[in-house]
Amino acid sequence: MSNYSLQIALMVHGVSFSGKTYQEKPLGGSESSAILMAEELVRLGQEVSVFSYGDEESYGNQMRVDYNGVRYLRLPEMWQSTLATEDFDVFLVERDHNKLVDSLIRSRQLGLLNHDICSNGEALMANLYNCDFVYCLSEFHREQYEGKAPELKGKIQLLGNPIDVERLQLIRDTL
């Protein structure tokens, strides 16, 4: 087993936040789960970057905020410059499947974590061509996705806990 720390990135399409926002004001589920997931991954020994939309309240005048061991990078400002210079082991996009086709993403594993309704199965499938895994948080969402995009039948994994430790270990063991 390797002791290599995985380079993990999360891209969260939602309201403005950074790690400290969770302690200061209520957030939506995507944002809260991203913060908690990122901090847990750091506790497990991984290096984690979170791309999130930022405003004055969540980022101040900074483009990067480090909080509880997680590096938060302000969208859209830090997207292209970071992706142009960094490689990741795992890149997980929350909600915004359009970002999966961004040719700048250099990652060994690319995945989608979704808990929204799929409104356009054709658009989703057009963006999943280079995606390694798709997670949904409930059976309802999985069935709804498979109904809109039948090609996904049997390919979507349910993920009650957003941290799939077994998948991380498999990736780490190949390094």
N, C-alpha and C positions, 0 to 999 in steps of 0.2 A: 504494500500500500504506500502510495506517495504522500509526502507531507506538503506537497505543492499547494499554495493558496490559489484558489480559482479567482480569476478576474471576472466578476459578475456585474452586469449593468441592467438596470431597470429603466424603462421609459414609461412614464405615467402621464397619460393624457387626461387632464382634469383641472381642478382649481389650483391656484397658486399655493405652493407650500415648499417648505424645506423641513429638515428633521425637527427643528425646534417648534414648528407650527403646531405639532401634535399636542404639545404641552400648553400652548397659549390660547388655542381656540378650537371649536369643533371643526372637524373635517369630514368629507365624504368617505365612503367605504374604500374606494380605490386608493385614495391618498393615505388613509390610516393604515390600511393593510400593507401598502408599499413601505411605509416607515417601519412598521413592526417587522416585516419580512426582512428588510435590509439590515436592521439591527440584529436580528436573530442570525442571519447569515454571517455577520461580522463576529458574533459570539462563537460561531462554529469555525472560525478561522479563515473566512473568505475575505477578499477585498471587494468592496461593493461601491458602485457609483449609481446614483439615481438622477436621471434627467427629469426635471419637473418645471412646470411653468412658474415663473417667479415674479413677484411684485416687490415694492419697497418694503412692505411689512414682512414678507418671508425671507427675502435675501438682502434687504438694505441696499447699499450701492455695490454689492459684490456680485460676481458672476459665479462664484463657487463658495459654498458654505460646508465646512466639515462639522459634523455633529454626531456624537456617540460612535465614532469610528467610521461613519458613512460619509462619502463624498457626494454632496448634492450639487448638481450642475444646472444652471439656469437655462431653460428653454425660452425662446429659440436660439439665444445668443451662443450657447456653448455646444450646440448640436454638431455642426459641421467641423468646427476646429478640433473638437475632441475625437470624433470618429475618424478624422483624417490622420490622426497621429497615434491612435491606440487600438490594440487588439484585445478582444475579450474571449473568455472561454464559454461563457453563457450570456446571451442577451435576451432578456424577456421584455416583450412589449405588452403593456396593459392596455386593452381596449382598442387602440388605434391601429387596426391591421394595415392601414395604408403605409405606416412606417416600416413594415416588414420588407418592403421592396426597395428601401433606401440603399442604393449601391455602396454607400459609404460604410455601412455596418460590416465590420470584420469580426466574425465570431465563429467559434467551433460549433456551437449549438445556438439556434435561433428559435424562439418560441413565442407563442401568443397566449396570454392569460386573459380570459374574457368572462364577464359576468353581465354583459348587456345583451339585449335582444339583437339577433341578426336580422337586419332589414334588407340586405341585398346579398344573396348567396353567390351570385356571379362575381360581384366585386370582391367578396371575401376570397373566393377560390382563385381569382386572378392574383391576389396578393400573397397567397400561401405557397407558391411554387418552390420557394427556398426555405420554408419553415420546417424545422425538425420535429416540433411537437406543438400540440394545441391543448390547453387546459380550459375547462369550464368548472365553475364552482358548484353546480347543481345538476341533477338529472333533468330538471326542467329546461335549463339552458342547453344541455347536450342534445336533447330531443328537438328543441327548437332549431338549433344549428343544423342538425342532420336533416331536418325537414326542409330548410332553405338551401342546403348544400349537401345533397345525398352522397356526394363523393367522400364526405367526411365520416360516413357511417363506419363505426368501429375504430376510428382513428383518434377521436377525442377522449382524453383522459379526464376523469373527475379528480378534482384536487380540493379536498376539504381544507387541508393545511397547505397554504401556498408554498411551503418549502418541501421539495421532494428530495430528501436527504439521500435516498438510494440512487437517484439519477446523478446527483452531484458526486457521489462516491465513484460511480462508474466512469464519469468523465475524468475525475482526478486520477483514477487507476490507470488510465491510458496515457498519462503524461510521463 
